[in-house]
Amino acid sequence: MMANKKQRTMGTHHVETGSCFDATNTSGIAIKDRPGGHGALPAKPVDVCAFSFDRVTERRTPSAFLKSGTGTGGKIASPPKDAPPPEFPDENVTPKKQGGRAAGRGGGAEGGVEGADTSAVDAAASSRQIEFSAFVERPNPPNTEFRRFYERGDLPVQIDHGGVNNRIAWKIGIERLEYHHYLPIFFDGLREVEEPYAFLAERGIYDMMHVGKGRRVLPVLPQLIIPIKTALNTRNREVIVKTLKVLQALVRCDNAKNDVGKALVPYYRQVLPIMNLFIRCPIVQSEIGSPSLGALIQETLETLEDMADHMPSSI
């Protein structure tokens, strides 16, 4: 029975956060660790041959040269005396994949040749993108404006711990909030991966878009582009999925008017590069049983196209 029980995974906890009674220590965060920055990536050696006629050579030592009585004299090296003879493949046998057997050309007895196991090849193909710096996660330090305002007590939100699910409780009416001030702060918390900041920021955005509709969200749209771009540039799959779902709700918040979707067209160059990068990513273990990141990106692009009349010519 113990094998059937699911173990709860521990959430992300930054060292700078400390305990629940302390404010986040942002003074120790280095400048190179800015959110979505490239300074923390491992630097690759520069190949000087690609930019000039110079060649990188190594200084050879006397031990690197052949000595008298060594070498093969320009011939193929002979195998050791105790080595077994090489095995040559049978031309009449066609190997099969996944350890299957193949019969001879004449349809006689089954051959004993087994196909090579492709599990190692599949594993290498799935992790091939990790080798490229474009797919590596960027720094995501815990220094968001949402965290700073929440720890200071300047945000009128708190968690309502329910019996089944937690909810967000507003201390004042959402219709009385100044959207130009609060909505960009909540959008800056989209890249939060630590609780309760991630939950409060995401649910707060949905509540404010549901109450404010397009008439209050549309004037604030230019201030939301930088937080959305920063969240996508972290290249964290969890943050990207959350940001894409918020982006879909953003263009639908004004119902059938489509004013937000049309106003978002000039900012596509800030949002689309990361989507183009991850749209063909393979499915990872955490996405099994749920829509993949590529499918969610395709759904987001289709939503943007439906909500903007002249989106295809803009892209």
QUIGIQUI-V657179 format. One record per residue. N is the residue number from 0. RES is the residue in one small letter. NEAR is the number of other ideal C-beta (glycine too) atoms within 12 Angstrom. D_FIRST is the distance of its C-alpha to the first C-alpha in Angstrom with 2 decimals. Layout:
N/RES/NEAR/D_FIRST
N/RES/NEAR/D_FIRST
This chain:
0/m/4/0.00
1/m/6/3.75
2/a/6/5.37
3/n/6/5.49
4/k/7/7.01
5/k/7/10.70
6/q/8/12.89
7/r/6/16.24
8/t/8/19.13
9/m/8/22.05
10/g/16/25.22
11/t/19/28.54
12/h/17/30.64
13/h/26/34.19
14/v/16/35.89
15/e/25/38.89
16/t/29/37.00
17/g/17/36.56
18/s/11/35.28
19/c/13/35.26
20/f/8/38.64
21/d/12/40.43
22/a/20/41.96
23/t/31/41.05
24/n/19/43.28
25/t/25/44.81
26/s/11/47.69
27/g/16/45.78
28/i/24/45.03
29/a/15/47.35
30/i/15/49.65
31/k/16/48.34
32/d/23/44.87
33/r/22/46.15
34/p/38/43.69
35/g/32/43.81
36/g/22/46.33
37/h/20/46.92
38/g/16/48.04
39/a/22/44.72
40/l/19/44.36
41/p/11/45.07
42/a/10/48.69
43/k/10/49.48
44/p/9/52.68
45/v/11/55.66
46/d/11/57.26
47/v/12/60.99
48/c/12/61.85
49/a/11/60.69
50/f/8/63.29
51/s/10/66.26
52/f/8/67.91
53/d/11/66.72
54/r/10/64.53
55/v/13/62.22
56/t/8/63.28
57/e/7/62.31
58/r/7/64.86
59/r/9/64.94
60/t/7/65.52
61/p/8/67.51
62/s/8/64.35
63/a/9/63.31
64/f/10/66.33
65/l/13/66.79
66/k/9/68.65
67/s/6/71.20
68/g/7/69.83
69/t/10/66.50
70/g/13/65.38
71/t/11/65.71
72/g/10/69.12
73/g/7/67.89
74/k/7/66.13
75/i/8/62.48
76/a/11/60.89
77/s/10/60.74
78/p/11/57.44
79/p/8/57.13
80/k/6/58.57
81/d/6/55.30
82/a/9/53.36
83/p/8/52.29
84/p/8/54.05
85/p/7/52.46
86/e/8/50.60
87/f/7/52.05
88/p/12/50.08
89/d/15/51.21
90/e/11/52.91
91/n/16/52.30
92/v/23/48.50
93/t/18/46.62
94/p/21/43.25
95/k/19/40.24
96/k/17/37.39
97/q/14/33.81
98/g/15/34.84
99/g/19/36.68
100/r/18/39.72
101/a/23/43.19
102/a/19/46.03
103/g/17/49.60
104/r/13/52.36
105/g/10/53.76
106/g/10/50.55
107/g/11/50.41
108/a/13/47.63
109/e/16/44.59
110/g/23/44.87
111/g/17/42.51
112/v/22/42.37
113/e/16/38.98
114/g/19/38.67
115/a/14/37.66
116/d/15/34.14
117/t/15/34.32
118/s/14/31.06
119/a/11/33.05
120/v/15/35.64
121/d/14/33.21
122/a/14/31.62
123/a/14/35.14
124/a/14/36.19
125/s/19/33.34
126/s/17/34.07
127/r/14/37.82
128/q/22/38.44
129/i/18/37.08
130/e/14/40.14
131/f/15/42.48
132/s/17/43.25
133/a/19/43.41
134/f/25/39.62
135/v/23/38.77
136/e/26/37.59
137/r/29/40.46
138/p/27/40.49
139/n/36/39.16
140/p/33/40.22
141/p/34/39.38
142/n/32/42.98
143/t/40/42.98
144/e/33/45.49
145/f/37/42.80
146/r/38/41.14
147/r/23/44.56
148/f/26/45.63
149/y/34/42.37
150/e/27/42.36
151/r/13/45.99
152/g/12/45.38
153/d/16/47.54
154/l/34/45.08
155/p/25/44.83
156/v/34/41.05
157/q/20/38.07
158/i/21/34.41
159/d/18/33.74
160/h/13/30.23
161/g/10/29.06
162/g/7/26.19
163/v/7/24.41
164/n/11/26.44
165/n/19/29.12
166/r/20/32.66
167/i/30/35.88
168/a/20/38.58
169/w/25/42.19
170/k/16/44.65
171/i/15/47.56
172/g/12/48.04
173/i/28/47.24
174/e/16/50.59
175/r/15/52.36
176/l/26/50.88
177/e/18/53.06
178/y/32/51.34
179/h/19/53.50
180/h/17/52.07
181/y/37/48.44
182/l/40/47.25
183/p/32/47.92
184/i/36/46.08
185/f/48/42.95
186/f/41/43.25
187/d/34/43.52
188/g/45/40.06
189/l/49/38.55
190/r/44/37.92
191/e/44/35.90
192/v/34/32.30
193/e/32/31.63
194/e/24/30.74
195/p/30/32.41
196/y/38/35.31
197/a/36/33.68
198/f/30/32.52
199/l/36/35.87
200/a/41/37.98
201/e/34/36.30
202/r/32/36.17
203/g/43/39.66
204/i/43/41.06
205/y/29/39.78
206/d/28/41.16
207/m/41/44.51
208/m/37/44.90
209/h/23/44.07
210/v/24/46.70
211/g/32/49.31
212/k/23/49.30
213/g/30/51.68
214/r/19/54.66
215/r/26/53.17
216/v/40/50.92
217/l/28/53.65
218/p/20/56.00
219/v/31/53.24
220/l/36/52.07
221/p/21/54.05
222/q/23/52.33
223/l/39/48.85
224/i/27/49.46
225/i/23/49.23
226/p/38/45.84
227/i/42/44.45
228/k/29/45.92
229/t/36/44.62
230/a/44/41.05
231/l/39/41.25
232/n/33/42.91
233/t/36/39.96
234/r/36/38.36
235/n/31/34.93
236/r/33/32.89
237/e/28/31.23
238/v/38/34.70
239/i/41/36.33
240/v/35/33.97
241/k/32/34.50
242/t/45/38.25
243/l/38/38.59
244/k/28/37.02
245/v/38/39.38
246/l/43/42.25
247/q/29/41.64
248/a/30/41.64
249/l/43/44.77
250/v/41/46.88
251/r/29/45.81
252/c/37/46.42
253/d/27/50.05
254/n/17/49.19
255/a/14/51.87
256/k/19/54.40
257/n/26/52.81
258/d/26/54.82
259/v/36/51.96
260/g/36/51.19
261/k/25/54.87
262/a/27/55.24
263/l/38/52.33
264/v/28/54.14
265/p/18/56.26
266/y/27/53.18
267/y/31/51.42
268/r/16/52.49
269/q/24/50.44
270/v/36/47.21
271/l/27/47.29
272/p/20/47.37
273/i/34/43.71
274/m/35/42.75
275/n/20/44.84
276/l/23/43.11
277/f/37/39.50
278/i/23/40.08
279/r/16/39.39
280/c/30/36.53
281/p/23/33.73
282/i/19/30.27
283/v/21/28.04
284/q/13/24.28
285/s/14/24.00
286/e/21/26.02
287/i/10/23.91
288/g/9/23.39
289/s/14/26.20
290/p/17/29.99
291/s/25/31.23
292/l/36/33.77
293/g/25/36.55
294/a/20/35.94
295/l/29/35.98
296/i/33/39.22
297/q/22/40.76
298/e/22/39.90
299/t/40/41.49
300/l/28/44.60
301/e/20/44.97
302/t/27/44.70
303/l/35/47.38
304/e/26/49.55
305/d/19/49.31
306/m/31/50.15
307/a/27/53.06
308/d/16/55.98
309/h/17/57.38
310/m/24/54.22
311/p/14/54.71
312/s/10/58.17
313/s/19/56.95
314/i/18/54.28
